[in-house]
Amino acid sequence: MSERSALIHIERLEGRDYPPASVDLDGTTNTLEGIYNDAGISVEINRGDTDIPDLKGPNSGYTQAELESLMIQYRKQPDQGEKMFAWLVVVTKFEGQDDILGIMFDAEERQGTAVFQGNDMIKTDPRAYMRTSAHELGHQFNLHHEDGTTYDENGITKYTIMNQTWRIQPWPAAIGYKFGEHESTHLSSHSIKNVQPGGGRFYDCDNEHATWHPGINVT
């Protein structure tokens, strides 16, 4: 059992679907819970009981400001004890950029991420939907694209979670449903304020993290 734990609350606009509870790949069933537990955080997934009204219409995109407004209105943090709290909202697309699969839109405090189910890759392939959800939540826990690594499995190069989903080639053979060594080290052992959503700015972290790639602000 992981020492750290988190409650991940997922909301969706009406007409959108929640990320799949599980996907099968290479004979293995993968879940968000399993991906994070293997990396050192025991997670509980809570899916919202009521859909968020889509006041812009079923094919409309949402701006950064509108996503932040959704977060302010619908992100209700319960009393979860010692558990960290992460929030993800499923909307149709990002305003003016149909090719974006998901984003963390709150870089100041890392409290909100979005996945765009109107994107063709997300809409048609549950393997991409699962992986993108894990990836965007990874940003909320202060992981970065530069933390993504690769590993070999039966002669195939696999890409860890913090590699961007759309960059994975060949698809789906190169999908990796796991965090790499650096990613897992960050989640399981870096200072809790630098890991927990709401703990501080994106890219602020420990000395160890700063040695992995440029841009880290040591706090």
N, C-alpha and C positions, 0 to 999 in steps of 0.2 A: 504494500500500500504506500502510495506517495505521501510524503510529509506535508506537502503543500496542497491546498485544495481551492477550488473556484466554482462559483455558480455562473453559468453562462446563460443569459436570458436572450431569447431570439424572438423578435417581433417581425410581422410582415404586413405589407399593404394588402388590402383586399384584392383578390384576384391573383396574388402571388403564392408560391408554395414554399413551405419550410425546406431547409436543406434535408437531404435524405438521411434517415436514421442510420443507414448502413449501405455500403456498396461492396460488391465482391470483385476482387482482382487477383488473378493468378491463384485461385483456389483459397484465398483468404478473405474473410469478412472484416471490413474496416469501418470504424466508427469514430466520431469526434472524441468520445470519451476515451477510447483506446489509444488514439494518437497522442493525446495529452498525458494520459496516465503513464504511457511508456517513456515520456520525457520528464516525468517528475511532478506532474500536477494532476491530482485526482479531481475530475470535473463532473459536475451535475448539469445536465442540459434541461432548461425550462423553456418551453414554447408557449408564447402568449395565448391566452384564452380568447381574446377578441382581436379581430383584424383592425388595422389602422385604416380609416377612411382615405381613399385615394381622391383627394379633392381636385387634382390636376387632370385626371382622366387616365385610362388604361395604357396609353402609349406614350405618356409624357415622361420627360426626364426631370431629375431633381438636382438643383444646384447645391454647392457646398453650404450656403446659408440655409437652404431649406432642409437639408439633412441635419444641420445643427438644431434647427427649430423642432424637428421631429424628436431629436434626442432630448431636448429640454422638456418637451411635452410628455413623452412616453417612457423615458428611461426612469423607472421607479425602482430605486435600490432598496431591497428588503433588508431586514435585520438577518444577515447570514452568518453571524458570529465571526469566526476567524477566517472564513472563506473570502477569497478575492471575488470581485464581481465584474463581469465583462458583459457588454451589450452589443448585439448585432441586429441590424434591421435589413429586411429584404425589400428592395424597391425595384422599379422596372429598369431604369437606366440612369446614367449620369448625364446631366443636361449637356447636349451638344457633342457627346463622345460615346457613341454606341459600342466602341470596341473595348471599353473598360469593364473588367469582370468584377472588381470590388475595390474599395478604398478604406483606409482609416482616415476619417475626416476631422478628427480632433487631436491635432499634434501637440497642443498645449498641455493636455492632461491625459490623453489616451483613454477616453471614456466611451467612444463610439466608433463602430465600423459599419459598413454597408456592403452588401452583395447585390449585384444587378442581374436579376433573373431574365430581363429582356435581352441580355446578351445571348447571341446564338449558341455559343459554347456552353454556357450555363443552362440555357433553356433545353438543350437537346441531349446533354450528357451528364447524368448524375455523378459520374466519376469526377468531372470538372467542378461540379457544384460542391461536392464534399470537400475537395482539395482546396478550392478557393475560400471556402468558409473557414477551414483550419488556418489557412495562410493569413487572411485578414484579421482573425482573432489573434494570431501570432504578433501582428503589429501592435495590437492593443496591450499585449504583454511585453512590448518594447523589443521585439525582434525585428531585424532589418533584412532587406534583400541580400545584402552583403554577407549575412550569416549563412545563407543557403550553400550547401555543399552537395557533392555527389558521392555515390558509393556503388560498388559492383555487386550484382546479385545474379548468379548463374550466367555470368558473362555479359550481362546487360547493365549499362550505366543507368542508375536510378537517381532522380533529383529529389532532395529533401524538401520539406514543406516551404521553407522561405525562398526557394526559387519560384519565380512567377509562373503560374500555371500555363499561360499561353506560350511560354518559351520552351516547354518540354517537347523534345523530339527524340525518337519517334513516339508518337501518341498512339495507343496508351501504354506501350511496352515500357517506357521510361518513367512512368508515374512512380513516385515513392510516397507512401503514406506514413512517413516517419520524420521526426526532427533529427538533424545531424548532431554530432558531438558538441559543437559550440552552442547550437540552439538549445540542446537539452541541459548543458551546463548552466546557461543563463537562466532558464526556467526554474531549475531545481535548486540553484545555490547562490545566485547573485542577490544583492541586497533587496529585500522585499519591496522597498519603496521604488526601486528601479524596475521591478517586474510587475507589480500590481497595477491594473488600470486605475487611473486617477492618482497615481503616485508621483507623477511629474512629467516633464516634457519628453517627447520622443527624442531618442539619441542621447539622453543623459543616462550614464551607467557607471560601472565599476572600472577600475584600472585594468583588470583582466580583459574585459570586453573591448577596451580601447586598443589593446594590442592586436585584435583580430582584424580590424579594418579601420580606415580613416573616418573621421567625422564624429566620433564619440566624445561627448563632454563628460569628464570625470566628475562625479558628485559624491 
